[in-house]
Amino acid sequence: MADRVKWVIRKELNDAKYCIIVDECSDMSRKKQMAIVLRYVDNDGFVRERFFSLIHVPNTSSMTLKDEMCSVLSHYGLNIRNIRGQDYDGASNMRGEWNGLQALISNQCLYAYYIRCFAHRLQLTLVAASKEVIPVYQFFSMLNSTVTFVLGSCKRSDELRATFALKFLLYLTMMSLKLLLVKSFCESQLIDILDLSACYFGRRGRARHHRDNVSVEHHYRVDIFNATIDFQLQELNNRFIEKYVEFLIPSCALDPREWRKGFQADNTCKLVHKFCPKDFTECEKEDLRVQLLHFEVEILSILVCKSYLTFLICVIATTERAFSVLRIVKTRFRNKMDDEFLENCLVIYIEREIAKKLLVDAIVDGFRDMKECRALL
């Protein structure tokens, strides 16, 4: 049944261009599993992300991952040269410029552009920025210790909920009040009001390097808030390099949600001429600009570029959801599952929308044709 689901996906993809999303994790029996997700545009113009396979890999070297991935794609007649995008995490075996998986795929397919998961990049950016500002780092460290301490006991968790639930609602109410009512509300609820114009003291008493001309407002606005924003911008510029941004800006022109903000035909033409020139003939390139200029009148003309909607891959959420299902299916009570049986279970469960449309008679006939049966099915 899982094999039939895969062939339905293969038929839906047909010979269109597609992107591949790959990630790996360890299951309950400490086996390294690699999940493969295909992203493509169907005949109706909708972007689809389909879970296609789960493969047990003996190691996570880039060559092993490539061989296993190519084996699955070739088994179902998918041409690796039709790959137009790669989305992996930031591990060295994935993003390596010379020997990484993205480099090995790019050597065989010139237009298989690699885009690292944006959610992972943003997480690393926020973590790095929080460590640069000492008060912010101390705050999150103390918050982490507090959460660990509270979650270690059910009694402490219940007491924390009972104690802070009312105060949290009061703080939300205070935020919704007008500025003139904040002072009276805080006084009635015995909440300390911070004087922003007062001199800031970093600790009780007088520190050796204390600055007398620093107010509380200046400390929180300049020393903490502005410093945090500066480090965040610096990390964003370092991790979201110009090459990927230059590639994504023209691709965003194909997103229907961005058309209302202003559709620019030059961005789509730039995507064709600069990033995938060999996928279009010279005649199609000349006609493309004319079609795009008449897009507001003839909306179907944009479908000539529908295959490149698959460029807009920014996160590996589909593979993470597949790993969540993996932890549900393969537990410590069911840790002896065969790799093929585990893959079939995941394909049927994740792509249950397709599995529900399969005919029972066709499944029975397929099972009967697998091998000779003693009784007639």
WOVEN-V772444 format. One record per residue. N is the residue number from 0. RES is the residue in one letter. SS is DSSP state (hx for helix, st for strand, lp for the rest). OMEGA is omega as a letter, one per 30 degrees, with the letter a starting at -180 (NA if undefined). D_FIRST is the distance of its C-alpha to the first C-alpha in whole Angstrom. Layout:
BEGIN
n->N res->RES ss->SS omega->OMEGA d_first->D_FIRST
n->N res->RES ss->SS omega->OMEGA d_first->D_FIRST
END
This chain:
BEGIN
n->0 res->M ss->lp omega->l d_first->0
n->1 res->A ss->hx omega->l d_first->4
n->2 res->D ss->hx omega->l d_first->5
n->3 res->R ss->hx omega->l d_first->5
n->4 res->V ss->hx omega->l d_first->6
n->5 res->K ss->hx omega->l d_first->9
n->6 res->W ss->hx omega->l d_first->10
n->7 res->V ss->hx omega->l d_first->11
n->8 res->I ss->hx omega->l d_first->13
n->9 res->R ss->hx omega->l d_first->14
n->10 res->K ss->hx omega->l d_first->15
n->11 res->E ss->hx omega->l d_first->17
n->12 res->L ss->hx omega->a d_first->19
n->13 res->N ss->lp omega->l d_first->20
n->14 res->D ss->lp omega->a d_first->23
n->15 res->A ss->lp omega->l d_first->24
n->16 res->K ss->lp omega->a d_first->26
n->17 res->Y ss->st omega->l d_first->24
n->18 res->C ss->st omega->a d_first->25
n->19 res->I ss->st omega->l d_first->23
n->20 res->I ss->st omega->a d_first->23
n->21 res->V ss->st omega->l d_first->23
n->22 res->D ss->st omega->a d_first->24
n->23 res->E ss->st omega->l d_first->24
n->24 res->C ss->st omega->l d_first->25
n->25 res->S ss->st omega->l d_first->25
n->26 res->D ss->lp omega->a d_first->23
n->27 res->M ss->lp omega->l d_first->25
n->28 res->S ss->lp omega->l d_first->25
n->29 res->R ss->lp omega->l d_first->27
n->30 res->K ss->lp omega->l d_first->24
n->31 res->K ss->st omega->a d_first->24
n->32 res->Q ss->st omega->l d_first->21
n->33 res->M ss->st omega->l d_first->21
n->34 res->A ss->st omega->l d_first->19
n->35 res->I ss->st omega->l d_first->18
n->36 res->V ss->st omega->l d_first->18
n->37 res->L ss->st omega->l d_first->19
n->38 res->R ss->st omega->a d_first->22
n->39 res->Y ss->st omega->l d_first->22
n->40 res->V ss->st omega->a d_first->24
n->41 res->D ss->lp omega->a d_first->22
n->42 res->N ss->lp omega->l d_first->24
n->43 res->D ss->lp omega->l d_first->25
n->44 res->G ss->lp omega->l d_first->27
n->45 res->F ss->lp omega->l d_first->25
n->46 res->V ss->st omega->a d_first->24
n->47 res->R ss->st omega->l d_first->21
n->48 res->E ss->st omega->a d_first->20
n->49 res->R ss->st omega->l d_first->16
n->50 res->F ss->st omega->a d_first->15
n->51 res->F ss->st omega->a d_first->13
n->52 res->S ss->st omega->l d_first->14
n->53 res->L ss->st omega->a d_first->15
n->54 res->I ss->st omega->l d_first->18
n->55 res->H ss->st omega->a d_first->20
n->56 res->V ss->lp omega->a d_first->23
n->57 res->P ss->lp omega->l d_first->26
n->58 res->N ss->lp omega->a d_first->29
n->59 res->T ss->lp omega->l d_first->29
n->60 res->S ss->lp omega->a d_first->31
n->61 res->S ss->hx omega->a d_first->31
n->62 res->M ss->hx omega->l d_first->30
n->63 res->T ss->hx omega->l d_first->28
n->64 res->L ss->hx omega->l d_first->26
n->65 res->K ss->hx omega->a d_first->26
n->66 res->D ss->hx omega->l d_first->25
n->67 res->E ss->hx omega->a d_first->22
n->68 res->M ss->hx omega->l d_first->21
n->69 res->C ss->hx omega->l d_first->22
n->70 res->S ss->hx omega->l d_first->20
n->71 res->V ss->hx omega->a d_first->17
n->72 res->L ss->hx omega->a d_first->18
n->73 res->S ss->hx omega->l d_first->20
n->74 res->H ss->hx omega->a d_first->16
n->75 res->Y ss->lp omega->l d_first->15
n->76 res->G ss->lp omega->l d_first->19
n->77 res->L ss->lp omega->a d_first->20
n->78 res->N ss->lp omega->a d_first->24
n->79 res->I ss->hx omega->l d_first->25
n->80 res->R ss->hx omega->l d_first->28
n->81 res->N ss->hx omega->l d_first->27
n->82 res->I ss->st omega->a d_first->26
n->83 res->R ss->st omega->l d_first->29
n->84 res->G ss->st omega->l d_first->29
n->85 res->Q ss->st omega->a d_first->28
n->86 res->D ss->st omega->l d_first->28
n->87 res->Y ss->lp omega->l d_first->29
n->88 res->D ss->lp omega->a d_first->31
n->89 res->G ss->lp omega->l d_first->34
n->90 res->A ss->lp omega->a d_first->34
n->91 res->S ss->hx omega->l d_first->36
n->92 res->N ss->hx omega->l d_first->33
n->93 res->M ss->hx omega->a d_first->32
n->94 res->R ss->hx omega->a d_first->35
n->95 res->G ss->lp omega->a d_first->37
n->96 res->E ss->lp omega->a d_first->39
n->97 res->W ss->lp omega->a d_first->39
n->98 res->N ss->lp omega->l d_first->37
n->99 res->G ss->lp omega->a d_first->34
n->100 res->L ss->hx omega->a d_first->31
n->101 res->Q ss->hx omega->l d_first->32
n->102 res->A ss->hx omega->l d_first->35
n->103 res->L ss->hx omega->l d_first->33
n->104 res->I ss->hx omega->a d_first->30
n->105 res->S ss->hx omega->l d_first->33
n->106 res->N ss->hx omega->l d_first->35
n->107 res->Q ss->hx omega->a d_first->32
n->108 res->C ss->lp omega->a d_first->32
n->109 res->L ss->lp omega->a d_first->35
n->110 res->Y ss->lp omega->l d_first->34
n->111 res->A ss->lp omega->a d_first->31
n->112 res->Y ss->st omega->a d_first->33
n->113 res->Y ss->st omega->l d_first->33
n->114 res->I ss->lp omega->l d_first->33
n->115 res->R ss->lp omega->a d_first->33
n->116 res->C ss->lp omega->a d_first->32
n->117 res->F ss->hx omega->l d_first->34
n->118 res->A ss->hx omega->l d_first->34
n->119 res->H ss->hx omega->l d_first->34
n->120 res->R ss->hx omega->a d_first->37
n->121 res->L ss->hx omega->l d_first->39
n->122 res->Q ss->hx omega->l d_first->38
n->123 res->L ss->hx omega->l d_first->40
n->124 res->T ss->hx omega->a d_first->43
n->125 res->L ss->hx omega->l d_first->44
n->126 res->V ss->hx omega->a d_first->44
n->127 res->A ss->hx omega->a d_first->46
n->128 res->A ss->hx omega->a d_first->48
n->129 res->S ss->hx omega->l d_first->49
n->130 res->K ss->hx omega->a d_first->50
n->131 res->E ss->hx omega->l d_first->53
n->132 res->V ss->lp omega->a d_first->54
n->133 res->I ss->hx omega->l d_first->56
n->134 res->P ss->hx omega->l d_first->56
n->135 res->V ss->hx omega->l d_first->52
n->136 res->Y ss->hx omega->l d_first->51
n->137 res->Q ss->hx omega->l d_first->53
n->138 res->F ss->hx omega->a d_first->52
n->139 res->F ss->hx omega->l d_first->48
n->140 res->S ss->hx omega->l d_first->49
n->141 res->M ss->hx omega->l d_first->51
n->142 res->L ss->hx omega->l d_first->48
n->143 res->N ss->hx omega->l d_first->46
n->144 res->S ss->hx omega->l d_first->48
n->145 res->T ss->hx omega->l d_first->49
n->146 res->V ss->hx omega->l d_first->45
n->147 res->T ss->hx omega->l d_first->45
n->148 res->F ss->hx omega->a d_first->48
n->149 res->V ss->hx omega->a d_first->47
n->150 res->L ss->hx omega->l d_first->43
n->151 res->G ss->lp omega->a d_first->44
n->152 res->S ss->lp omega->l d_first->46
n->153 res->C ss->hx omega->l d_first->45
n->154 res->K ss->hx omega->l d_first->48
n->155 res->R ss->hx omega->l d_first->49
n->156 res->S ss->hx omega->l d_first->46
n->157 res->D ss->hx omega->l d_first->47
n->158 res->E ss->hx omega->l d_first->51
n->159 res->L ss->hx omega->l d_first->49
n->160 res->R ss->hx omega->a d_first->48
n->161 res->A ss->hx omega->a d_first->51
n->162 res->T ss->hx omega->a d_first->53
n->163 res->F ss->hx omega->a d_first->52
n->164 res->A ss->hx omega->a d_first->50
n->165 res->L ss->hx omega->a d_first->53
n->166 res->K ss->hx omega->l d_first->54
n->167 res->F ss->hx omega->l d_first->51
n->168 res->L ss->hx omega->l d_first->52
n->169 res->L ss->hx omega->l d_first->55
n->170 res->Y ss->hx omega->l d_first->54
n->171 res->L ss->hx omega->l d_first->52
n->172 res->T ss->hx omega->l d_first->55
n->173 res->M ss->hx omega->a d_first->57
n->174 res->M ss->hx omega->a d_first->55
n->175 res->S ss->hx omega->l d_first->55
n->176 res->L ss->lp omega->l d_first->59
n->177 res->K ss->lp omega->a d_first->61
n->178 res->L ss->hx omega->a d_first->63
n->179 res->L ss->hx omega->a d_first->67
n->180 res->L ss->hx omega->a d_first->65
n->181 res->V ss->hx omega->a d_first->63
n->182 res->K ss->hx omega->l d_first->67
n->183 res->S ss->hx omega->l d_first->68
n->184 res->F ss->hx omega->a d_first->64
n->185 res->C ss->hx omega->l d_first->64
n->186 res->E ss->hx omega->l d_first->68
n->187 res->S ss->hx omega->a d_first->67
n->188 res->Q ss->lp omega->l d_first->64
n->189 res->L ss->lp omega->l d_first->66
n->190 res->I ss->lp omega->a d_first->63
n->191 res->D ss->lp omega->l d_first->65
n->192 res->I ss->lp omega->a d_first->65
n->193 res->L ss->lp omega->l d_first->65
n->194 res->D ss->lp omega->a d_first->68
n->195 res->L ss->lp omega->a d_first->67
n->196 res->S ss->lp omega->a d_first->70
n->197 res->A ss->lp omega->l d_first->71
n->198 res->C ss->st omega->a d_first->72
n->199 res->Y ss->lp omega->l d_first->69
n->200 res->F ss->lp omega->a d_first->69
n->201 res->G ss->lp omega->l d_first->66
n->202 res->R ss->lp omega->l d_first->67
n->203 res->R ss->lp omega->a d_first->70
n->204 res->G ss->lp omega->a d_first->73
n->205 res->R ss->lp omega->l d_first->74
n->206 res->A ss->lp omega->a d_first->72
n->207 res->R ss->lp omega->a d_first->74
n->208 res->H ss->lp omega->a d_first->72
n->209 res->H ss->lp omega->l d_first->72
n->210 res->R ss->lp omega->a d_first->72
n->211 res->D ss->lp omega->a d_first->75
n->212 res->N ss->lp omega->a d_first->74
n->213 res->V ss->lp omega->l d_first->70
n->214 res->S ss->st omega->l d_first->69
n->215 res->V ss->hx omega->l d_first->66
n->216 res->E ss->hx omega->l d_first->65
n->217 res->H ss->hx omega->a d_first->65
n->218 res->H ss->hx omega->a d_first->63
n->219 res->Y ss->hx omega->a d_first->60
n->220 res->R ss->hx omega->a d_first->60
n->221 res->V ss->hx omega->a d_first->61
n->222 res->D ss->hx omega->a d_first->61
n->223 res->I ss->hx omega->a d_first->57
n->224 res->F ss->hx omega->a d_first->56
n->225 res->N ss->hx omega->l d_first->57
n->226 res->A ss->hx omega->l d_first->56
n->227 res->T ss->hx omega->l d_first->53
n->228 res->I ss->hx omega->l d_first->52
n->229 res->D ss->hx omega->l d_first->54
n->230 res->F ss->hx omega->l d_first->52
n->231 res->Q ss->hx omega->l d_first->49
n->232 res->L ss->hx omega->l d_first->50
n->233 res->Q ss->hx omega->l d_first->50
n->234 res->E ss->hx omega->l d_first->47
n->235 res->L ss->hx omega->l d_first->45
n->236 res->N ss->hx omega->a d_first->47
n->237 res->N ss->hx omega->a d_first->47
n->238 res->R ss->hx omega->l d_first->43
n->239 res->F ss->lp omega->a d_first->42
n->240 res->I ss->lp omega->a d_first->44
n->241 res->E ss->hx omega->a d_first->45
n->242 res->K ss->hx omega->a d_first->43
n->243 res->Y ss->hx omega->l d_first->40
n->244 res->V ss->hx omega->l d_first->41
n->245 res->E ss->hx omega->l d_first->43
n->246 res->F ss->hx omega->a d_first->39
n->247 res->L ss->hx omega->a d_first->38
n->248 res->I ss->hx omega->l d_first->41
n->249 res->P ss->hx omega->a d_first->40
n->250 res->S ss->hx omega->l d_first->36
n->251 res->C ss->hx omega->l d_first->37
n->252 res->A ss->hx omega->a d_first->39
n->253 res->L ss->hx omega->l d_first->35
n->254 res->D ss->lp omega->a d_first->34
n->255 res->P ss->hx omega->a d_first->35
n->256 res->R ss->hx omega->a d_first->36
n->257 res->E ss->hx omega->a d_first->39
n->258 res->W ss->hx omega->a d_first->40
n->259 res->R ss->hx omega->l d_first->43
n->260 res->K ss->hx omega->l d_first->44
n->261 res->G ss->hx omega->l d_first->45
n->262 res->F ss->lp omega->a d_first->43
n->263 res->Q ss->lp omega->a d_first->45
n->264 res->A ss->hx omega->a d_first->44
n->265 res->D ss->hx omega->a d_first->46
n->266 res->N ss->hx omega->l d_first->43
n->267 res->T ss->hx omega->l d_first->40
n->268 res->C ss->hx omega->l d_first->43
n->269 res->K ss->hx omega->l d_first->43
n->270 res->L ss->hx omega->a d_first->40
n->271 res->V ss->hx omega->a d_first->39
n->272 res->H ss->hx omega->a d_first->43
n->273 res->K ss->hx omega->a d_first->42
n->274 res->F ss->hx omega->l d_first->39
n->275 res->C ss->lp omega->a d_first->37
n->276 res->P ss->hx omega->a d_first->40
n->277 res->K ss->hx omega->l d_first->38
n->278 res->D ss->hx omega->l d_first->35
n->279 res->F ss->lp omega->l d_first->38
n->280 res->T ss->lp omega->l d_first->40
n->281 res->E ss->hx omega->l d_first->44
n->282 res->C ss->hx omega->l d_first->44
n->283 res->E ss->hx omega->l d_first->41
n->284 res->K ss->hx omega->l d_first->43
n->285 res->E ss->hx omega->a d_first->46
n->286 res->D ss->hx omega->a d_first->44
n->287 res->L ss->hx omega->a d_first->42
n->288 res->R ss->hx omega->l d_first->45
n->289 res->V ss->hx omega->l d_first->46
n->290 res->Q ss->hx omega->a d_first->43
n->291 res->L ss->hx omega->l d_first->43
n->292 res->L ss->hx omega->l d_first->46
n->293 res->H ss->lp omega->a d_first->45
n->294 res->F ss->lp omega->a d_first->42
n->295 res->E ss->lp omega->l d_first->44
n->296 res->V ss->lp omega->a d_first->45
n->297 res->E ss->lp omega->a d_first->42
n->298 res->I ss->hx omega->a d_first->39
n->299 res->L ss->hx omega->a d_first->36
n->300 res->S ss->hx omega->a d_first->38
n->301 res->I ss->hx omega->a d_first->36
n->302 res->L ss->hx omega->l d_first->33
n->303 res->V ss->hx omega->a d_first->34
n->304 res->C ss->hx omega->a d_first->34
n->305 res->K ss->hx omega->a d_first->30
n->306 res->S ss->hx omega->a d_first->29
n->307 res->Y ss->hx omega->l d_first->31
n->308 res->L ss->hx omega->a d_first->30
n->309 res->T ss->hx omega->l d_first->27
n->310 res->F ss->hx omega->a d_first->31
n->311 res->L ss->lp omega->l d_first->31
n->312 res->I ss->lp omega->a d_first->29
n->313 res->C ss->lp omega->a d_first->31
n->314 res->V ss->lp omega->l d_first->29
n->315 res->I ss->lp omega->a d_first->26
n->316 res->A ss->hx omega->a d_first->25
n->317 res->T ss->hx omega->l d_first->21
n->318 res->T ss->hx omega->l d_first->21
n->319 res->E ss->hx omega->l d_first->23
n->320 res->R ss->hx omega->l d_first->21
n->321 res->A ss->hx omega->l d_first->18
n->322 res->F ss->hx omega->l d_first->21
n->323 res->S ss->hx omega->l d_first->22
n->324 res->V ss->hx omega->l d_first->18
n->325 res->L ss->hx omega->l d_first->18
n->326 res->R ss->hx omega->l d_first->22
n->327 res->I ss->hx omega->a d_first->20
n->328 res->V ss->hx omega->a d_first->17
n->329 res->K ss->lp omega->a d_first->19
n->330 res->T ss->lp omega->l d_first->23
n->331 res->R ss->lp omega->l d_first->26
n->332 res->F ss->lp omega->l d_first->25
n->333 res->R ss->lp omega->a d_first->21
n->334 res->N ss->lp omega->l d_first->22
n->335 res->K ss->lp omega->a d_first->21
n->336 res->M ss->lp omega->l d_first->18
n->337 res->D ss->lp omega->a d_first->16
n->338 res->D ss->hx omega->a d_first->16
n->339 res->E ss->hx omega->l d_first->12
n->340 res->F ss->hx omega->l d_first->11
n->341 res->L ss->hx omega->l d_first->13
n->342 res->E ss->hx omega->a d_first->11
n->343 res->N ss->hx omega->l d_first->8
n->344 res->C ss->hx omega->a d_first->10
n->345 res->L ss->hx omega->a d_first->12
n->346 res->V ss->hx omega->a d_first->9
n->347 res->I ss->hx omega->a d_first->8
n->348 res->Y ss->hx omega->a d_first->11
n->349 res->I ss->hx omega->l d_first->13
n->350 res->E ss->lp omega->a d_first->11
n->351 res->R ss->hx omega->l d_first->11
n->352 res->E ss->hx omega->l d_first->13
n->353 res->I ss->hx omega->a d_first->11
n->354 res->A ss->hx omega->a d_first->8
n->355 res->K ss->lp omega->a d_first->11
n->356 res->K ss->lp omega->l d_first->11
n->357 res->L ss->lp omega->l d_first->8
n->358 res->L ss->lp omega->a d_first->10
n->359 res->V ss->hx omega->a d_first->10
n->360 res->D ss->hx omega->l d_first->12
n->361 res->A ss->hx omega->l d_first->9
n->362 res->I ss->hx omega->l d_first->6
n->363 res->V ss->hx omega->l d_first->9
n->364 res->D ss->hx omega->l d_first->11
n->365 res->G ss->hx omega->l d_first->8
n->366 res->F ss->hx omega->l d_first->9
n->367 res->R ss->hx omega->a d_first->12
n->368 res->D ss->hx omega->a d_first->13
n->369 res->M ss->hx omega->l d_first->12
n->370 res->K ss->lp omega->a d_first->15
n->371 res->E ss->lp omega->a d_first->18
n->372 res->C ss->lp omega->l d_first->18
n->373 res->R ss->lp omega->a d_first->21
n->374 res->A ss->lp omega->l d_first->21
n->375 res->L ss->lp omega->l d_first->20
n->376 res->L ss->lp omega->NA d_first->16
END
